[in-house]
Amino acid sequence: MYGFDYHRPGSVADATSALGGADDGKYLAGGQTLLATMKQRLAAPSDLVDLGGIADLKGISVSGGTVTIGATTTHAEVAASADVQGAIPSLAALAGDIGDRQVRNAGTIGGSLANNDPAADYPAAILALGATVTTNKREIAADDFIKGLFETALEEDEIITSVSFPAPTSGAYMKFKQPASRFALVGVYVAKTADGVRVAVTGATSHAHRGPRLEAALNENFSASAVDGVEIPVDHMNVDIHAGAEYRANLVKVMAKRAVEACG
Ligand SMILES: Cc1cc2nc3c(=O)[nH]c(=O)nc-3n(C[C@H](O)[C@H](O)[C@H](O)COP(=O)(O)OP(=O)(O)OC[C@H]3O[C@@H](n4cnc5c(N)ncnc54)[C@H](O)[C@@H]3O)c2cc1C
């Protein structure tokens, strides 16, 4: 790891000004991705601006059927929250199945979404549940937030402050895990929402995406058997030592069927 200057601001305004004064600064949340990248010398920020001391970025609230989660809330806190378990049990379950205990106790929802790993779980959750990502500058609909491989709509100095999830009528997330990291080889989130069925897939391609063919089939007939007739294109599937394109495409259907069944 190369040397860097460390800042621990107490407010979002102080955090943006600390980043603005740095040559090549980065925000630090749980450090589960950023610190590992720095240790491998794949990233060498001049400054780290730690968001952990900003009270406004923490906490979970529920109002009018919407769950709002502060950006520095850890995966373990989301999983253990009675509010999340009550309003969106599938979201609490998703958080409780991220990585291992250490990752869940340090990693944050804001860090996960800003990082936008192609195999991360929360990107699927925001797409399937039609969430809104709030930053220090604006509100971004989930469909506009995910842009590509590790790419989001966030500007260089923009801070995610919270994420709001409207509670669905029912929902379920099914993940086929890479057994060492527990990242998704393929994960599928199915939600019955006020706008109809929404389906999001992670791990399969360069970034999490909606599944329009699955959504069309499930809007017509919400049953696992409806998934059988859906053709999942293999062209853009990820291929690595863990799984090929056809295998991943098949997993999308298998996980979608399991999620539909779990929705009840
Ligand atoms: C062994 C291991 C297993 C894992 N398994 C899984 C898994 O199964 N599923 C899964 O989804 N994830 C998994 N992860 C990822 C983990 O869940 C973390 O959420 C993720 O690494 C990033 O969150 P963080 O809070 O640690 O962010 P950091 O590492 O601190 O930051 C990541 C990036 O986000 C930026 N950032 C952080 N917070 C904000 C913010 N509020 N606003 C703007 N930018 C911000 C940082 O500048 C940095 O670029 C795993 C990680 C490890 C190490």
Ligand as a Chemical Component Dictionary entry (heavy atoms), coordinates in Angstrom:
data_LIG
# 
_chem_comp.id                   LIG 
_chem_comp.type                 NON-POLYMER 
_chem_comp.pdbx_formal_charge   0 
_chem_comp.three_letter_code    LIG 
# 
loop_
_chem_comp_atom.comp_id 
_chem_comp_atom.atom_id 
_chem_comp_atom.alt_atom_id 
_chem_comp_atom.type_symbol 
_chem_comp_atom.charge 
_chem_comp_atom.model_Cartn_x 
_chem_comp_atom.model_Cartn_y 
_chem_comp_atom.model_Cartn_z 
_chem_comp_atom.pdbx_ordinal 
LIG C1  C1  C 0 -14.360 -11.502 0.938  1  
LIG C2  C2  C 0 -15.447 -10.599 0.426  2  
LIG C3  C3  C 0 -16.668 -11.150 0.090  3  
LIG C4  C4  C 0 -17.694 -10.332 -0.402 4  
LIG N1  N1  N 0 -18.870 -10.929 -0.741 5  
LIG C5  C5  C 0 -19.873 -10.160 -1.230 6  
LIG C6  C6  C 0 -21.119 -10.730 -1.594 7  
LIG O1  O1  O 0 -21.382 -11.915 -1.432 8  
LIG N2  N2  N 0 -22.057 -9.891  -2.113 9  
LIG C7  C7  C 0 -21.853 -8.538  -2.257 10 
LIG O2  O2  O 0 -22.742 -7.831  -2.731 11 
LIG N3  N3  N 0 -20.688 -7.971  -1.899 12 
LIG C8  C8  C 0 -19.708 -8.733  -1.395 13 
LIG N4  N4  N 0 -18.528 -8.149  -1.014 14 
LIG C9  C9  C 0 -18.393 -6.657  -1.127 15 
LIG C10 C10 C 0 -18.807 -5.977  0.201  16 
LIG O3  O3  O 0 -20.135 -6.282  0.379  17 
LIG C11 C11 C 0 -18.736 -4.408  0.268  18 
LIG O4  O4  O 0 -20.017 -3.902  0.251  19 
LIG C12 C12 C 0 -18.091 -3.731  -0.839 20 
LIG O5  O5  O 0 -16.769 -4.194  -0.797 21 
LIG C13 C13 C 0 -18.015 -2.184  -0.773 22 
LIG O6  O6  O 0 -18.521 -1.610  0.399  23 
LIG P1  P1  P 0 -17.610 -0.841  1.449  24 
LIG O7  O7  O 0 -18.534 -0.161  2.393  25 
LIG O8  O8  O 0 -16.602 -1.734  2.022  26 
LIG O9  O9  O 0 -16.940 0.314   0.521  27 
LIG P2  P2  P 0 -15.410 0.777   0.349  28 
LIG O10 O10 O 0 -14.539 -0.372  0.018  29 
LIG O11 O11 O 0 -15.009 1.634   1.494  30 
LIG O12 O12 O 0 -15.593 1.711   -0.940 31 
LIG C14 C14 C 0 -15.885 1.149   -2.199 32 
LIG C15 C15 C 0 -16.022 2.293   -3.229 33 
LIG O13 O13 O 0 -17.194 3.052   -2.991 34 
LIG C16 C16 C 0 -16.886 4.437   -2.749 35 
LIG N5  N5  N 0 -17.850 4.852   -1.722 36 
LIG C17 C17 C 0 -18.047 4.268   -0.520 37 
LIG N6  N6  N 0 -19.095 4.831   0.114  38 
LIG C18 C18 C 0 -19.560 5.809   -0.715 39 
LIG C19 C19 C 0 -20.639 6.733   -0.629 40 
LIG N7  N7  N 0 -21.483 6.765   0.439  41 
LIG N8  N8  N 0 -20.847 7.591   -1.658 42 
LIG C20 C20 C 0 -20.031 7.544   -2.753 43 
LIG N9  N9  N 0 -18.995 6.695   -2.889 44 
LIG C21 C21 C 0 -18.772 5.834   -1.886 45 
LIG C22 C22 C 0 -15.421 4.458   -2.337 46 
LIG O14 O14 O 0 -14.788 5.686   -2.663 47 
LIG C23 C23 C 0 -14.872 3.304   -3.169 48 
LIG O15 O15 O 0 -14.607 3.745   -4.490 49 
LIG C24 C24 C 0 -17.495 -8.929  -0.518 50 
LIG C25 C25 C 0 -16.257 -8.366  -0.156 51 
LIG C26 C26 C 0 -15.252 -9.181  0.311  52 
LIG C27 C27 C 0 -13.941 -8.545  0.716  53 
# 
loop_
_chem_comp_bond.comp_id 
_chem_comp_bond.atom_id_1 
_chem_comp_bond.atom_id_2 
_chem_comp_bond.value_order 
_chem_comp_bond.pdbx_ordinal 
LIG C1  C2  SING 1  
LIG C2  C3  SING 2  
LIG C2  C26 DOUB 3  
LIG C3  C4  DOUB 4  
LIG C4  N1  SING 5  
LIG C4  C24 SING 6  
LIG N1  C5  DOUB 7  
LIG C5  C6  SING 8  
LIG C5  C8  SING 9  
LIG C6  O1  DOUB 10 
LIG C6  N2  SING 11 
LIG N2  C7  SING 12 
LIG C7  O2  DOUB 13 
LIG C7  N3  SING 14 
LIG N3  C8  DOUB 15 
LIG C8  N4  SING 16 
LIG N4  C9  SING 17 
LIG N4  C24 SING 18 
LIG C9  C10 SING 19 
LIG C10 O3  SING 20 
LIG C10 C11 SING 21 
LIG C11 O4  SING 22 
LIG C11 C12 SING 23 
LIG C12 O5  SING 24 
LIG C12 C13 SING 25 
LIG C13 O6  SING 26 
LIG O6  P1  SING 27 
LIG P1  O7  DOUB 28 
LIG P1  O8  SING 29 
LIG P1  O9  SING 30 
LIG O9  P2  SING 31 
LIG P2  O10 DOUB 32 
LIG P2  O11 SING 33 
LIG P2  O12 SING 34 
LIG O12 C14 SING 35 
LIG C14 C15 SING 36 
LIG C15 O13 SING 37 
LIG C15 C23 SING 38 
LIG O13 C16 SING 39 
LIG C16 N5  SING 40 
LIG C16 C22 SING 41 
LIG N5  C17 SING 42 
LIG N5  C21 SING 43 
LIG C17 N6  DOUB 44 
LIG N6  C18 SING 45 
LIG C18 C19 SING 46 
LIG C18 C21 DOUB 47 
LIG C19 N7  SING 48 
LIG C19 N8  DOUB 49 
LIG N8  C20 SING 50 
LIG C20 N9  DOUB 51 
LIG N9  C21 SING 52 
LIG C22 O14 SING 53 
LIG C22 C23 SING 54 
LIG C23 O15 SING 55 
LIG C24 C25 DOUB 56 
LIG C25 C26 SING 57 
LIG C26 C27 SING 58 
# 
